[in-house]
């Protein structure tokens, strides 16, 4: 997956976004909240935002498929 730990609030936001995507009802507010949280986390951790986003999506979507 990734070499770093995601905060639970970021995982929860991405999980909500993924559920909304699957239901065909992703809102701009949810998408914006996820992107803002990813950017903040990446900046504070000194990580590449795109790497953070891709790792987070993999983690959330892989876990959702396994459930």
C-alpha positions as a Markdown table, in Angstrom:
| # | Residue | x | y | z |
|---|---|---|---|---|
| 1 | Unk | 0.0 | 0.0 | 0.0 |
| 2 | Unk | 2.0 | 3.0 | 1.3 |
| 3 | Unk | 5.0 | 3.7 | 3.5 |
| 4 | Unk | 3.0 | 6.0 | 5.8 |
| 5 | Unk | -0.1 | 6.0 | 8.0 |
| 6 | Unk | -3.2 | 7.9 | 7.0 |
| 7 | Unk | -5.1 | 9.8 | 9.7 |
| 8 | Unk | -8.5 | 8.3 | 10.4 |
| 9 | Unk | -10.4 | 11.5 | 9.4 |
| 10 | Unk | -8.7 | 11.3 | 5.9 |
| 11 | Unk | -9.6 | 7.6 | 5.6 |
| 12 | Unk | -13.2 | 8.4 | 6.6 |
| 13 | Unk | -13.5 | 11.2 | 4.1 |
| 14 | Unk | -12.2 | 9.1 | 1.2 |
| 15 | Unk | -14.5 | 6.2 | 2.3 |
| 16 | Unk | -17.5 | 8.6 | 2.1 |
| 17 | Unk | -16.4 | 9.8 | -1.3 |
| 18 | Unk | -16.0 | 6.3 | -2.6 |
| 19 | Unk | -19.4 | 5.3 | -1.3 |
| 20 | Unk | -20.9 | 8.4 | -3.0 |
| 21 | Unk | -19.1 | 7.6 | -6.2 |
| 22 | Unk | -20.5 | 4.0 | -6.2 |
| 23 | Unk | -24.0 | 5.3 | -5.5 |
| 24 | Unk | -23.6 | 7.9 | -8.3 |
| 25 | Unk | -24.1 | 10.8 | -6.0 |
| 26 | Unk | -20.6 | 12.3 | -5.3 |
| 27 | Unk | -21.1 | 15.9 | -4.3 |
| 28 | Unk | -18.7 | 18.8 | -4.9 |
| 29 | Unk | -18.6 | 19.4 | -1.2 |
| 30 | Unk | -17.3 | 15.8 | -0.5 |
| 31 | Unk | -14.8 | 15.9 | -3.3 |
| 32 | Unk | -13.5 | 19.3 | -2.2 |
| 33 | Unk | -13.2 | 18.1 | 1.4 |
| 34 | Unk | -11.2 | 15.1 | 0.4 |
| 35 | Unk | -8.9 | 17.1 | -1.9 |
| 36 | Unk | -8.3 | 19.7 | 0.8 |
| 37 | Unk | -7.6 | 17.1 | 3.5 |
| 38 | Unk | -5.2 | 15.2 | 1.1 |
| 39 | Unk | -3.3 | 18.5 | 0.3 |
| 40 | Unk | -3.1 | 19.4 | 4.0 |
| 41 | Unk | -1.8 | 16.0 | 5.0 |
| 42 | Unk | 0.7 | 15.8 | 2.2 |
| 43 | Unk | 2.0 | 19.3 | 2.9 |
| 44 | Unk | 2.3 | 18.8 | 6.6 |
| 45 | Unk | 4.0 | 15.4 | 6.1 |
| 46 | Unk | 6.3 | 16.7 | 3.4 |
| 47 | Unk | 4.9 | 14.2 | 0.9 |
| 48 | Unk | 3.9 | 14.4 | -2.7 |
| 49 | Unk | 0.1 | 15.0 | -2.9 |
| 50 | Unk | -0.4 | 12.7 | -5.8 |
| 51 | Unk | 1.3 | 9.9 | -4.1 |
| 52 | Unk | -0.8 | 10.4 | -1.0 |
| 53 | Unk | -4.0 | 10.5 | -3.0 |
| 54 | Unk | -3.2 | 7.4 | -5.0 |
| 55 | Unk | -2.2 | 5.4 | -1.9 |
| 56 | Unk | -5.3 | 6.5 | -0.1 |
| 57 | Unk | -7.6 | 5.5 | -2.9 |
| 58 | Unk | -5.9 | 2.1 | -3.2 |
| 59 | Unk | -6.2 | 1.5 | 0.5 |
| 60 | Unk | -9.9 | 2.5 | 0.7 |
| 61 | Unk | -11.1 | 0.9 | -2.5 |
| 62 | Unk | -9.1 | -2.3 | -1.9 |
| 63 | Unk | -10.5 | -2.6 | 1.6 |
| 64 | Unk | -14.0 | -1.9 | 0.3 |
| 65 | Unk | -13.7 | -4.7 | -2.3 |
| 66 | Unk | -12.5 | -7.2 | 0.3 |
| 67 | Unk | -15.4 | -6.5 | 2.6 |
